[in-house]
Amino acid sequence: MATGSYLVDLEVIVVVAALAGVGYASARFAARSMVERGDAPAHVRGVRVLIWILFVLIGVGAVFDLIGPFTLIGGLTFSAFAGLAVTLALQTTLQNIIAGFILMRNRLLRLYDTIEIGGMKGRVVRVGIVTTWLRLEDGTVASVSNSTLLSGPLRNYSAGERLKGEY
């Protein structure tokens, strides 16, 4: 019985190593191709992370398959706990992403608007999914989380004319 256990351990190690190698090579190839095309570094990083996440998920599934009999309920329970852990770990980031979509959807904030938030007054120079960058009156750049902008109080000096008659 002990010999069979060692074979399963060896199989798991080989599968994990092979998936890690293929994942690394795939992520590198995709990143190199994107850089050659001239894609932005943030996009290249995002694709690399997505490829790694895909290979990690495939690896976890393969290990579960090799280790032994898992019931459907056991797999669902594990995935529920894993999902809960991930959402708790990414809670602030998810909150900022949702706030960014709400800000963009409501058209309250646009590039080059002059806004004031938390005693800082500046011009919006970048609206991102998680943060918004402001060039302050003294020339410095400040990064403000989108959830902070949404929770306010936010004063937009440029939106009055643009939104005239809508609100």
N, C-alpha and C positions, 0 to 999 in steps of 0.2 A: 504493500500500500504506500509506503514511503517513496518508492521509486516513481509512482504515478504522480505524486505530489510535486516531486522535483521537475518532472516533465511539464506539468502545468505551469510551474514557476518559470521555467526556461521559455516556454511558449509565450507567456505574458511579457517577459523581458524582450524577446525577439520582436513581438508585435509592436510594443511600445517604442522600441528603438527604431524599427523600420518606419513607423508612422511619424516619429519625430524627425527622422532624416528626410522623408518625403515632404513633410510640412515645411521644414526649413528651406529645402531646395525650391519648393513651389512659391513660398513667400519671397524668397530672394529673386527668383525669375520674374515674378509679377512686379516686384519693386523696380528691378532693373529696366523692364520694359516700359513701365510708367515714367521713370526718370528720363529715358531716351525720348519718349513722346513729349516730354515737357510738362507733365502734370505737377500740380502743387505738392510740396512736401507733406502737407497735412493729408491729402488724398492718398499718397503713397503709404503713409503710416497707417491710415485707416484700413486700407486693403490688406496690408501685412497682418494687422491685428485680426481682421475677419478670417483670413486664411488660417491663422494659428488657432482661433476659436473653433473653426470647423474641424481641424485635425485633432484638437483636444476632445471634442465631442465624439468623433469617430473612435478615438483611442479608448475613451471611457466605455463606449458601447462594446468594443472588441474585448476589453478586459472583463466586463461583466459577462460576456458570452463565454469566455474561456475559464473564468474562475468557477463557475458552477451554476446550478439551477437557481435562478431567481424567479420568484413568482411575479405576476403582473402587479399585484398589490405592493410587493416589496419595492419593485422598480419605480412605481408611481410615488410611493412614500418618499423614497430617496430623492427623486426628481423634485418633489414638492419642497423638501427641506433645502435642497440645493438652490432652487428658485427663490425661496424666501431669503436665504443667505445672500444671494447676488443682489436682490432688490434692496435689502437693507444696506448692503455695502455701497450701492450706487444711488442711494436715496437722494442725496443732494444734487448729484449730476442729473438724475432724471427730473428732479424738480426744476432745475435750470433749463433743461431742454424743453420741457412742457411750457415754461414761462416764455421762452424764446419764441416758440410757435404761436402762443397767444399774442405776444407783442407784435409779431409780424402780421398775424391774421387780422388784428384789430386796427392795423395801420397807424398805431399810435406813435411808432418810432420808425424813422427812416435814416438812411445814410445822410450825413451833413446837417441833420437837425441840430439846433442848439437847445440843450436841455440842462436842467438843474436837478440833482438828486443828492440828498444827504449833505447839503452845503457845498457840493462841487458843481461848478458850472462849466460846461464845455461843449464842443462840437463832436457829434458821433462820427468816428472815422472808420469803425468796423462793427458790424452787427453779426455776431456769431451765434451758433446754436446754444452755447453755454454762457458766454460772456459777451459784453459789449464794451468797446474801447472808446474812450473819450479823450480828445485833445483839450486839455484845460487851458484857461486863459493865460497861464504862465508858460505855456509851451510843453509841459509835461504830459505824459499819456497815463491815463488811469483805466484799469479794467474793473468793470462793475458786473456782478453776476446778474443774469436776467431775472432771477427770482427777486432780487433786491429792487430792480427797476419796476417789476410788476406790482410788488407789494407797496411801493411808493413811500412817501409822496413824490411823484415825478412831475416836474413842470417842463413842458415842451413849448419853447418860444416860437418854433417854426411851424407847428402843426395847425395853428389857428386859421390861417388863410387856406391851407390845403383841405381842412375838414369843415370849412364854413358851409353851413346849411345842412350838414349831416347830423350834427349833435347839438 
